[in-house]
Amino acid sequence: MEEEKMSFEAAIARLEEIVRALDSGSTPLDTALSLFKEGVGLVKLCNERLDGAEQQIKELVISPDGSAVETDFSANK
């Protein structure tokens, strides 16, 4: 499956598989390097998907006059 078409959940599942394989210590060096490279690409994909989701999230903030105002979500608060 191409990474670009992979769902966030599938990417996370594949990352978990890669981590288990690398943690086992029995993966040959060439395979480990290939898995590591794939993992880096999956992390990038997941971060992009999370950033995109964050841009779509709105939050309700109570203004000083007591009314609810919808604003863009900001994780940097």
C-alpha positions as a Markdown table, in Angstrom:
| # | Residue | x | y | z |
|---|---|---|---|---|
| 1 | Met | 0.0 | 0.0 | 0.0 |
| 2 | Glu | 1.4 | 3.4 | -0.9 |
| 3 | Glu | 1.9 | 5.7 | 2.1 |
| 4 | Glu | 0.0 | 8.6 | 0.6 |
| 5 | Lys | -3.2 | 6.4 | 0.4 |
| 6 | Met | -2.7 | 4.8 | 3.8 |
| 7 | Ser | -5.1 | 5.8 | 6.5 |
| 8 | Phe | -3.8 | 7.3 | 9.8 |
| 9 | Glu | -4.8 | 4.1 | 11.6 |
| 10 | Ala | -3.1 | 1.8 | 9.1 |
| 11 | Ala | 0.1 | 3.9 | 9.3 |
| 12 | Ile | 0.1 | 3.7 | 13.1 |
| 13 | Ala | -0.4 | -0.1 | 12.9 |
| 14 | Arg | 2.5 | -0.4 | 10.5 |
| 15 | Leu | 4.7 | 1.7 | 12.7 |
| 16 | Glu | 4.0 | -0.6 | 15.6 |
| 17 | Glu | 5.0 | -3.6 | 13.4 |
| 18 | Ile | 8.2 | -1.9 | 12.5 |
| 19 | Val | 9.0 | -1.0 | 16.1 |
| 20 | Arg | 8.4 | -4.6 | 17.2 |
| 21 | Ala | 10.7 | -5.9 | 14.4 |
| 22 | Leu | 13.4 | -3.5 | 15.2 |
| 23 | Asp | 13.1 | -4.1 | 19.0 |
| 24 | Ser | 13.4 | -7.9 | 18.5 |
| 25 | Gly | 17.1 | -7.4 | 17.7 |
| 26 | Ser | 17.0 | -10.2 | 15.1 |
| 27 | Thr | 16.4 | -8.1 | 12.1 |
| 28 | Pro | 19.4 | -8.1 | 9.6 |
| 29 | Leu | 21.0 | -4.7 | 9.2 |
| 30 | Asp | 19.9 | -4.1 | 5.6 |
| 31 | Thr | 16.3 | -5.0 | 6.6 |
| 32 | Ala | 16.5 | -2.8 | 9.7 |
| 33 | Leu | 17.7 | 0.2 | 7.7 |
| 34 | Ser | 14.9 | -0.3 | 5.2 |
| 35 | Leu | 12.3 | -0.6 | 8.0 |
| 36 | Phe | 13.7 | 2.5 | 9.7 |
| 37 | Lys | 13.4 | 4.5 | 6.4 |
| 38 | Glu | 9.8 | 3.3 | 6.0 |
| 39 | Gly | 9.1 | 4.3 | 9.6 |
| 40 | Val | 10.4 | 7.8 | 9.1 |
| 41 | Gly | 8.1 | 8.2 | 6.1 |
| 42 | Leu | 5.2 | 6.9 | 8.1 |
| 43 | Val | 5.9 | 9.3 | 11.0 |
| 44 | Lys | 5.9 | 12.2 | 8.5 |
| 45 | Leu | 2.6 | 11.0 | 7.1 |
| 46 | Cys | 1.0 | 10.7 | 10.5 |
| 47 | Asn | 2.2 | 14.2 | 11.5 |
| 48 | Glu | 0.8 | 15.7 | 8.3 |
| 49 | Arg | -2.5 | 14.0 | 8.9 |
| 50 | Leu | -2.6 | 15.2 | 12.5 |
| 51 | Asp | -1.8 | 18.8 | 11.4 |
| 52 | Gly | -4.6 | 18.6 | 8.8 |
| 53 | Ala | -7.0 | 17.4 | 11.4 |
| 54 | Glu | -6.0 | 20.1 | 13.8 |
| 55 | Gln | -6.7 | 22.8 | 11.2 |
| 56 | Gln | -10.3 | 21.5 | 11.0 |
| 57 | Ile | -11.0 | 21.5 | 14.7 |
| 58 | Lys | -12.9 | 24.4 | 16.1 |
| 59 | Glu | -13.4 | 25.3 | 19.8 |
| 60 | Leu | -16.0 | 27.2 | 21.6 |
| 61 | Val | -14.7 | 30.1 | 23.8 |
| 62 | Ile | -16.9 | 32.0 | 26.2 |
| 63 | Ser | -16.4 | 35.7 | 25.6 |
| 64 | Pro | -16.4 | 38.3 | 28.4 |
| 65 | Asp | -20.1 | 39.1 | 27.8 |
| 66 | Gly | -20.9 | 35.4 | 28.3 |
| 67 | Ser | -21.7 | 34.4 | 24.7 |
| 68 | Ala | -20.0 | 31.5 | 23.0 |
| 69 | Val | -17.7 | 32.3 | 20.1 |
| 70 | Glu | -16.3 | 29.7 | 17.7 |
| 71 | Thr | -12.6 | 30.0 | 17.1 |
| 72 | Asp | -9.9 | 28.0 | 15.3 |
| 73 | Phe | -8.2 | 25.5 | 17.6 |
| 74 | Ser | -4.8 | 26.4 | 18.7 |
| 75 | Ala | -2.6 | 23.7 | 20.3 |
| 76 | Asn | 0.0 | 26.3 | 21.2 |
| 77 | Lys | -1.9 | 27.8 | 24.1 |
